[in-house]
């Protein structure tokens, strides 16, 4: 991401915003899947996919794309089973971003 922005504070803020909203996005996906709401699940996973791609989280993006395909095929049960992998990828991504963009670093946005 650093090569995409001139201001390191913008990159730091973007990474932190992504991390702070990711859990809610995945929780929303979980609720939609458990409720059998394919359209809502498709919307929720699209949010995870696009934001993950924007932050450069390749593995998380791939996991979300796999889930998108399952939802598009109306295989909500398998998508729900895949949610554990998505959550694990998300946790790894948040940890990696936290190491790369620590809170309170000199590049942190106010």
MITI-473037 format. One record per residue: chain; x, y, z of N, C-alpha, C, O in turn. Coordinates in nm, 3 decimals, m for minus. Example, Ala and Ser with C-alpha at 12.3 -4.5 7.8 and 13.67 -1.06 7.14 Angstrom:
BEGIN
> kette; n_X; n_Y; n_Z; ca_X; ca_Y; ca_Z; c_X; c_Y; c_Z; o_X; o_Y; o_Z
> A; 1.319; m0.569; 0.780; 1.230; m0.450; 0.780; 1.320; m0.330; 0.780; 1.424; m0.332; 0.846
> A; 1.285; m0.225; 0.708; 1.367; m0.106; 0.714; 1.290; 0.003; 0.787; 1.341; 0.114; 0.804
//
This chain:
BEGIN
> kette; n_X; n_Y; n_Z; ca_X; ca_Y; ca_Z; c_X; c_Y; c_Z; o_X; o_Y; o_Z
> A; 0.081; m0.120; 0.000; 0.000; 0.000; 0.000; 0.085; 0.126; 0.000; 0.045; 0.229; m0.054
> A; 0.201; 0.116; 0.060; 0.284; 0.237; 0.072; 0.315; 0.299; m0.064; 0.328; 0.421; m0.074
> A; 0.327; 0.217; m0.167; 0.360; 0.271; m0.299; 0.239; 0.338; m0.365; 0.254; 0.410; m0.464
> A; 0.120; 0.315; m0.310; m0.001; 0.373; m0.368; m0.032; 0.513; m0.316; m0.111; 0.585; m0.376
> A; 0.029; 0.552; m0.204; m0.001; 0.681; m0.142; 0.128; 0.755; m0.109; 0.227; 0.693; m0.072
> A; 0.125; 0.886; m0.124; 0.242; 0.968; m0.092; 0.256; 0.991; 0.057; 0.368; 1.007; 0.108
> A; 0.146; 0.994; 0.128; 0.146; 1.028; 0.270; 0.138; 0.902; 0.355; 0.037; 0.831; 0.351
> A; 0.242; 0.872; 0.433; 0.240; 0.752; 0.516; 0.126; 0.751; 0.618; 0.078; 0.645; 0.657
> A; 0.082; 0.869; 0.661; m0.028; 0.875; 0.757; m0.158; 0.824; 0.694; m0.241; 0.763; 0.762
> A; m0.175; 0.848; 0.566; m0.294; 0.798; 0.495; m0.292; 0.646; 0.491; m0.395; 0.582; 0.514
> A; m0.178; 0.590; 0.462; m0.163; 0.444; 0.456; m0.193; 0.384; 0.593; m0.266; 0.286; 0.605
> A; m0.135; 0.443; 0.696; m0.155; 0.394; 0.832; m0.303; 0.400; 0.869; m0.357; 0.304; 0.924
> A; m0.366; 0.511; 0.840; m0.508; 0.528; 0.874; m0.593; 0.427; 0.797; m0.686; 0.368; 0.853
> A; m0.563; 0.407; 0.670; m0.637; 0.312; 0.587; m0.626; 0.172; 0.645; m0.726; 0.101; 0.656
> A; m0.505; 0.132; 0.682; m0.484; m0.001; 0.741; m0.560; m0.017; 0.871; m0.623; m0.120; 0.895
> A; m0.555; 0.085; 0.955; m0.626; 0.077; 1.084; m0.777; 0.077; 1.065; m0.848; 0.006; 1.136
> A; m0.826; 0.156; 0.973; m0.971; 0.156; 0.945; m1.016; 0.020; 0.893; m1.120; m0.030; 0.933
> A; m0.936; m0.039; 0.805; m0.968; m0.172; 0.754; m0.977; m0.272; 0.868; m1.073; m0.348; 0.879
> A; m0.875; m0.271; 0.954; m0.872; m0.366; 1.066; m0.988; m0.345; 1.162; m1.044; m0.442; 1.213
> A; m1.024; m0.221; 1.186; m1.132; m0.194; 1.282; m1.270; m0.229; 1.228; m1.362; m0.251; 1.307
> A; m1.286; m0.235; 1.098; m1.418; m0.267; 1.041; m1.431; m0.410; 0.993; m1.542; m0.456; 0.966
> A; m1.320; m0.481; 0.980; m1.324; m0.615; 0.922; m1.409; m0.713; 1.003; m1.488; m0.788; 0.946
> A; m1.395; m0.712; 1.133; m1.473; m0.803; 1.217; m1.622; m0.784; 1.199; m1.697; m0.882; 1.192
> A; m1.666; m0.660; 1.193; m1.808; m0.632; 1.173; m1.858; m0.679; 1.038; m1.971; m0.727; 1.026
> A; m1.774; m0.666; 0.936; m1.812; m0.714; 0.803; m1.830; m0.865; 0.802; m1.924; m0.917; 0.743
> A; m1.738; m0.934; 0.868; m1.748; m1.080; 0.873; m1.865; m1.124; 0.960; m1.932; m1.222; 0.929
> A; m1.889; m1.053; 1.069; m2.006; m1.084; 1.153; m2.136; m1.066; 1.074; m2.228; m1.147; 1.085
> A; m2.142; m0.961; 0.994; m2.260; m0.937; 0.911; m2.280; m1.051; 0.812; m2.392; m1.096; 0.789
> A; m2.171; m1.098; 0.753; m2.176; m1.212; 0.663; m2.227; m1.336; 0.736; m2.311; m1.409; 0.683
> A; m2.178; m1.359; 0.854; m2.220; m1.473; 0.936; m2.371; m1.469; 0.961; m2.439; m1.570; 0.944
> A; m2.421; m1.355; 1.000; m2.565; m1.340; 1.028; m2.647; m1.368; 0.902; m2.749; m1.436; 0.908
> A; m2.603; m1.315; 0.790; m2.676; m1.335; 0.664; m2.675; m1.482; 0.623; m2.777; m1.535; 0.579
> A; m2.560; m1.548; 0.638; m2.553; m1.690; 0.603; m2.642; m1.774; 0.694; m2.716; m1.860; 0.646
> A; m2.635; m1.749; 0.823; m2.716; m1.826; 0.919; m2.866; m1.802; 0.897; m2.948; m1.889; 0.926
> A; m2.899; m1.685; 0.847; m3.039; m1.653; 0.820; m3.087; m1.699; 0.683; m3.203; m1.680; 0.649
> A; m2.998; m1.759; 0.605; m3.036; m1.806; 0.472; m3.057; m1.695; 0.372; m3.124; m1.714; 0.271
> A; m3.002; m1.579; 0.400; m3.018; m1.461; 0.315; m2.904; m1.455; 0.213; m2.800; m1.392; 0.237
> A; m2.924; m1.520; 0.099; m2.819; m1.527; m0.003; m2.782; m1.389; m0.057; m2.664; m1.360; m0.077
> A; m2.881; m1.305; m0.080; m2.853; m1.172; m0.134; m2.775; m1.087; m0.033; m2.679; m1.019; m0.068
> A; m2.817; m1.092; 0.092; m2.746; m1.020; 0.197; m2.605; m1.073; 0.217; m2.512; m0.996; 0.240
> A; m2.590; m1.206; 0.208; m2.458; m1.268; 0.222; m2.368; m1.226; 0.106; m2.249; m1.201; 0.125
> A; m2.425; m1.221; m0.014; m2.346; m1.179; m0.131; m2.297; m1.036; m0.115; m2.182; m1.005; m0.147
> A; m2.382; m0.950; m0.065; m2.345; m0.811; m0.040; m2.236; m0.802; 0.067; m2.139; m0.728; 0.053
> A; m2.253; m0.879; 0.174; m2.157; m0.876; 0.284; m2.021; m0.928; 0.242; m1.918; m0.869; 0.276
> A; m2.018; m1.038; 0.167; m1.889; m1.093; 0.127; m1.822; m1.005; 0.021; m1.699; m0.999; 0.014
> A; m1.900; m0.936; m0.059; m1.842; m0.842; m0.156; m1.768; m0.730; m0.083; m1.662; m0.686; m0.128
> A; m1.823; m0.685; 0.027; m1.757; m0.583; 0.107; m1.623; m0.632; 0.160; m1.523; m0.559; 0.158
> A; m1.620; m0.757; 0.208; m1.494; m0.815; 0.256; m1.395; m0.829; 0.140; m1.277; m0.796; 0.154
> A; m1.443; m0.877; 0.027; m1.356; m0.900; m0.088; m1.292; m0.770; m0.137; m1.171; m0.764; m0.156
> A; m1.372; m0.668; m0.157; m1.319; m0.544; m0.213; m1.225; m0.473; m0.116; m1.119; m0.425; m0.156
> A; m1.263; m0.468; 0.011; m1.175; m0.399; 0.106; m1.045; m0.477; 0.126; m0.939; m0.416; 0.143
> A; m1.052; m0.608; 0.123; m0.931; m0.691; 0.137; m0.838; m0.669; 0.018; m0.716; m0.659; 0.034
> A; m0.895; m0.663; m0.100; m0.814; m0.638; m0.219; m0.750; m0.500; m0.213; m0.634; m0.483; m0.250
> A; m0.824; m0.402; m0.165; m0.771; m0.266; m0.156; m0.653; m0.256; m0.060; m0.560; m0.178; m0.082
> A; m0.657; m0.336; 0.047; m0.549; m0.330; 0.145; m0.433; m0.423; 0.108; m0.329; m0.422; 0.173
> A; m0.452; m0.502; 0.003; m0.347; m0.591; m0.044; m0.341; m0.725; 0.028; m0.237; m0.791; 0.028
> A; m0.451; m0.765; 0.090; m0.458; m0.891; 0.165; m0.494; m1.004; 0.069; m0.611; m1.040; 0.057
> A; m0.395; m1.058; 0.003; m0.417; m1.156; m0.105; m0.488; m1.281; m0.055; m0.588; m1.324; m0.113
> A; m0.438; m1.340; 0.052; m0.497; m1.465; 0.103; m0.642; m1.443; 0.148; m0.729; m1.526; 0.122
> A; m0.668; m1.333; 0.215; m0.803; m1.302; 0.260; m0.894; m1.276; 0.140; m1.009; m1.319; 0.139
> A; m0.844; m1.207; 0.041; m0.921; m1.182; m0.081; m0.957; m1.314; m0.149; m1.071; m1.332; m0.193
> A; m0.862; m1.405; m0.157; m0.889; m1.535; m0.219; m0.994; m1.613; m0.141; m1.082; m1.675; m0.201
> A; m0.986; m1.611; m0.009; m1.085; m1.681; 0.073; m1.223; m1.619; 0.053; m1.323; m1.691; 0.046
> A; m1.229; m1.487; 0.045; m1.357; m1.420; 0.024; m1.412; m1.449; m0.116; m1.533; m1.466; m0.133
> A; m1.325; m1.455; m0.215; m1.370; m1.489; m0.351; m1.426; m1.631; m0.356; m1.525; m1.656; m0.425
> A; m1.364; m1.722; m0.285; m1.416; m1.860; m0.278; m1.556; m1.859; m0.217; m1.646; m1.928; m0.264
> A; m1.572; m1.780; m0.112; m1.702; m1.771; m0.049; m1.804; m1.706; m0.143; m1.921; m1.745; m0.145
> A; m1.761; m1.608; m0.220; m1.850; m1.546; m0.318; m1.903; m1.650; m0.416; m2.021; m1.652; m0.449
> A; m1.813; m1.738; m0.463; m1.855; m1.842; m0.557; m1.955; m1.938; m0.492; m2.052; m1.978; m0.557
> A; m1.932; m1.973; m0.367; m2.025; m2.063; m0.298; m2.163; m1.998; m0.283; m2.266; m2.063; m0.303
> A; m2.164; m1.872; m0.248; m2.291; m1.801; m0.231; m2.361; m1.787; m0.365; m2.483; m1.805; m0.373
> A; m2.286; m1.756; m0.470; m2.346; m1.744; m0.603; m2.406; m1.877; m0.649; m2.505; m1.878; m0.723
> A; m2.346; m1.988; m0.605; m2.398; m2.121; m0.638; m2.508; m2.164; m0.542; m2.556; m2.277; m0.548
> A; m2.548; m2.074; m0.453; m2.653; m2.098; m0.353; m2.616; m2.213; m0.258; m2.703; m2.285; m0.210
> A; m2.487; m2.228; m0.232; m2.439; m2.328; m0.138; m2.406; m2.259; m0.006; m2.289; m2.248; 0.033
> A; m2.510; m2.212; 0.061; m2.491; m2.135; 0.183; m2.436; m2.221; 0.297; m2.363; m2.170; 0.382
> A; m2.469; m2.350; 0.299; m2.416; m2.438; 0.403; m2.264; m2.448; 0.392; m2.193; m2.437; 0.493
> A; m2.214; m2.469; 0.272; m2.069; m2.478; 0.254; m2.004; m2.342; 0.279; m1.893; m2.335; 0.333
> A; m2.071; m2.235; 0.241; m2.019; m2.101; 0.268; m2.007; m2.079; 0.419; m1.909; m2.022; 0.466
> A; m2.106; m2.125; 0.493; m2.102; m2.112; 0.638; m1.985; m2.192; 0.696; m1.918; m2.146; 0.789
> A; m1.961; m2.311; 0.642; m1.845; m2.389; 0.685; m1.714; m2.318; 0.652; m1.617; m2.328; 0.727
> A; m1.711; m2.247; 0.541; m1.591; m2.175; 0.498; m1.565; m2.050; 0.580; m1.458; m1.990; 0.571
> A; m1.663; m2.010; 0.657; m1.649; m1.889; 0.737; m1.533; m1.900; 0.836; m1.467; m1.799; 0.865
> A; m1.507; m2.019; 0.888; m1.396; m2.037; 0.982; m1.262; m2.004; 0.915; m1.176; m1.941; 0.975
> A; m1.246; m2.047; 0.790; m1.124; m2.015; 0.716; m1.113; m1.864; 0.693; m1.006; m1.806; 0.706
> A; m1.225; m1.804; 0.657; m1.226; m1.659; 0.634; m1.186; m1.585; 0.762; m1.107; m1.491; 0.758
> A; m1.241; m1.627; 0.875; m1.206; m1.563; 1.003; m1.058; m1.583; 1.036; m0.993; m1.491; 1.085
> A; m1.005; m1.701; 1.009; m0.863; m1.726; 1.035; m0.775; m1.638; 0.946; m0.676; m1.581; 0.993
> A; m0.810; m1.627; 0.820; m0.737; m1.539; 0.728; m0.746; m1.394; 0.774; m0.648; m1.320; 0.768
> A; m0.863; m1.355; 0.820; m0.883; m1.219; 0.869; m0.796; m1.192; 0.991; m0.734; m1.086; 1.000
> A; m0.790; m1.286; 1.083; m0.707; m1.269; 1.203; m0.559; m1.257; 1.165; m0.488; m1.173; 1.220
> A; m0.515; m1.340; 1.072; m0.376; m1.332; 1.025; m0.348; m1.197; 0.959; m0.242; m1.138; 0.979
> A; m0.444; m1.150; 0.880; m0.428; m1.023; 0.810; m0.420; m0.908; 0.908; m0.333; m0.821; 0.896
> A; m0.510; m0.906; 1.006; m0.510; m0.799; 1.106; m0.378; m0.800; 1.183; m0.321; m0.694; 1.211
> A; m0.329; m0.918; 1.218; m0.202; m0.928; 1.290; m0.087; m0.875; 1.204; m0.001; m0.801; 1.253
> A; m0.084; m0.912; 1.078; 0.022; m0.867; 0.988; 0.017; m0.716; 0.968; 0.120; m0.649; 0.969
> A; m0.102; m0.663; 0.951; m0.115; m0.518; 0.934; m0.077; m0.445; 1.063; m0.019; m0.337; 1.059
> A; m0.111; m0.504; 1.176; m0.074; m0.445; 1.304; 0.078; m0.437; 1.322; 0.129; m0.341; 1.380
> A; 0.148; m0.537; 1.271; 0.295; m0.533; 1.276; 0.351; m0.430; 1.177; 0.450; m0.362; 1.206
> A; 0.288; m0.419; 1.063; 0.337; m0.326; 0.960; 0.301; m0.181; 0.990; 0.375; m0.089; 0.956
> A; 0.187; m0.163; 1.054; 0.136; m0.028; 1.082; 0.094; m0.019; 1.228; m0.025; m0.011; 1.258
> A; 0.190; m0.021; 1.321; 0.155; m0.022; 1.463; 0.086; 0.107; 1.506; 0.118; 0.216; 1.458
> A; m0.008; 0.092; 1.597; m0.077; 0.208; 1.653; 0.026; 0.293; 1.727; 0.109; 0.241; 1.801
> A; 0.020; 0.422; 1.705; 0.111; 0.513; 1.772; 0.246; 0.529; 1.703; 0.335; 0.596; 1.755
> A; 0.261; 0.467; 1.586; 0.388; 0.483; 1.514; 0.399; 0.625; 1.462; 0.300; 0.699; 1.458
> A; 0.517; 0.662; 1.422; 0.540; 0.799; 1.373; 0.454; 0.830; 1.251; 0.423; 0.946; 1.225
> A; 0.416; 0.726; 1.177; 0.336; 0.747; 1.056; 0.187; 0.745; 1.085; 0.107; 0.760; 0.993
> A; 0.148; 0.728; 1.209; 0.006; 0.716; 1.243; m0.065; 0.848; 1.221; m0.012; 0.955; 1.248
> A; m0.185; 0.836; 1.172; m0.269; 0.955; 1.154; m0.328; 0.993; 1.289; m0.353; 0.905; 1.371
> A; m0.350; 1.120; 1.314; m0.408; 1.163; 1.443; m0.549; 1.112; 1.460; m0.612; 1.138; 1.562
//
